[in-house]
Amino acid sequence: MADLPCFRSYRRSLPGFWKTIWYALSLNGDFYENAHNTPRNRRIARAIVICAAVSYAIGSLVILLINRVMGWPLVGAIAINTLSLVAGYYFWTYTIWQISRWVSPNTLTYGDLLSPIGFAYAPQILNFLTLIPLLGRPIELILTVWSLLAIIVAVRQGLDISTRRSALICGVGWTLIQVAIGLVQVTGADG
């Protein structure tokens, strides 16, 4: 089974996937500057976001099971948490793109920003660590700030703007995402 062509190509793409995650985690500016230039990067970025969502779902699942949440409330909570992370990626990218068009007109499209911002979600792959008792919330905060810093680097490099301007653009988008995710989670908990 391991000799099938699809498995061979999968094994060959793994070093690229893990190297991409490493560069994304290390906030390598050159990596983010060239992130939108290769065709397969959008697929890898999407895979990183999906891995981050699955990791978040695993952490949430364990915490909910410890708290004895079962049945449809468990399924609903996992679905809301997973989908809010993926939807947040697209919404944050769109917000950054719109704000960047107002602040400094550029030639990047929304699609051009999907890869570098998707790569910046690499710290979120460690979201399953939030299930550690007493450290879950601090770990979640560290991972969120790490992703924010990665997105600031990605936007700075992609739009060729100053770090201050990039931080402003990303900070506004980050605030909107936090409010939106909070509303979704509160609405989901009440419903």
N, C-alpha and C positions, 0 to 999 in steps of 0.2 A: 504494500500500500504506500510506503514511503517513497517508492520509485516512480510513482505517477508524475507526469509533467506538472500538474497543478501544485503538487507538494514541493517539487524541486524549485519552482519559481517562488513559492511562498518562503522557503528557506533562504533563497537568495535575497529576498526583499527585507528579511528580518534585520540584518545589520544596518540597512538604510533606515528602517523604522526606529531602531534603538539609538542609532547615532543622531537621528533627527530629534528624538526626545532629549538626548544628552545636550545637544546644542541649544535647544529651547530652554531647558532647565538652567543652563549656565548663562543665560541672557546674552549670548554671543551676538553682537550688533551686526557683524557681517552676514551671519546666518539669516537674520531677520530681513536684512536689506535685500537679499537675493531670494527670499522665500517664495515670492510670487512668480519667479522666472522659469520654473520647471513644471511641466504638465502634470506629473503625478503628485505634486505637493498638495493639491486640493484634496485628493483622496486620502493621503496620509494625515492631513490636518483633520479631516472628518473622522478618521479612525481614532485620533487622539481625543477628540471631543466625545466620541462614543465610549471609549475606554474610561474617560473621566466620569461620564454619566453612570456607567456600570459600577465603577468603584464607589461612587456616591450612593448608588442603590444598595450595594453590598453593606456599606456602613450603616445606612438607614435600616435595612432589613434586620441586621443583627440587633441594633438598638430597639427596634420595635418588637422583635421577638422576645428580648429580655424583659420588656415592659408588658408582655403577654397580649400584644395586639394581634388579633387573628382575623381571618376571613376577608370580607370586602374592605374593611377599613385598612388592613395591611396592604392589600393590592392597590387600593386607591392612593395611599400615602407613597408607596414605592413609585407608582406611575407618575404622580405629581412631581416628586423629587427628581426623577430621571428626566422627564420631559421639560421641567423648568430649567435644568442645566443646559440641555440642547437648545431650547428656545432662547435662553439667555445668550448663548453664543451668537445666534443669528441676529437677535435684537441688538446686542452690544455692538456687533460689527456694523449693523445698519446705522446705529446712533453715531458711532465714531465716523463713519463715512459722511453722514449728513453734516455733522458739526465741522468736520475738516473741510468740507466744501465751502462752508460759510467763512471759516477762519482764514484759510489759504487755498484758493482754487488750485487744483492739481489735476493730473491726468489719470490718477488711479480710479478704478471702478470699484463698486461694491465687491465684485468677484475677486478683484486683486487683493482685497483685504481679508478675504475668508481664510486663506492659507496662513499668513503670519499670525493672525489672531487665533486661529485654531491651534497653531503650534504653541502659543502662549498659554493654552489650557493644559499644557503638560504637567505642571505641578498638581493639578486636580486629579491626576491619575492616582495620587497617593491618598485620596479622600477616604478610602476604606480605613485608614488609621484613626479616623474620628470615632471609631467604636471603642477606643482605649478609655477606660473609666477615668474621669477627672481631667483628662487631657484632650478629649474630643473637641471641645469648643476652641481651646487655644490652637490646636492643630488646624482646625478648619479656618481660623482667622489667619494663621501663617500662610497656608496654601492660597487663600484668597488674595492676600497682599502680594505674595510671590507671583501669582498670575497677573495681578494689576501691574507690577513692575515689568513683567515680560511683555505685556501689551503696550506699555509706555515705550519700551525699547522698539517693539515691532512697528508702532505707529511713527515714532521718531525716524527710524531708518526708512520705512516705506514711503513716508511723505516728505522726507528730507527737510524736517523742521527741527526747531530747538527742543531740548528736553522739557523745558518749561511749558512750551506750547503743547507738546505731546501730552504732558501730565494734565494740563487743563482739559484738553479734549477727552482723554480717557477717564479723568476724574468725574466729569459730568456724566458720561455714559455709565460709569461704574455706579454712581449714585442712583441713576434711573433704574439700573438693573437690580440693585439691592432693594429698592422700594417695590419694584414689580414682583420680585421673588417673594418678598415678605408678604405682599398682598395675596399672592397665589397661595402661599402656605397657610396664612391665616384664614382665607376663604375656604381652603380645603379642610382645615381642622374644624371649622364651624359647621361645614356642610355634611 
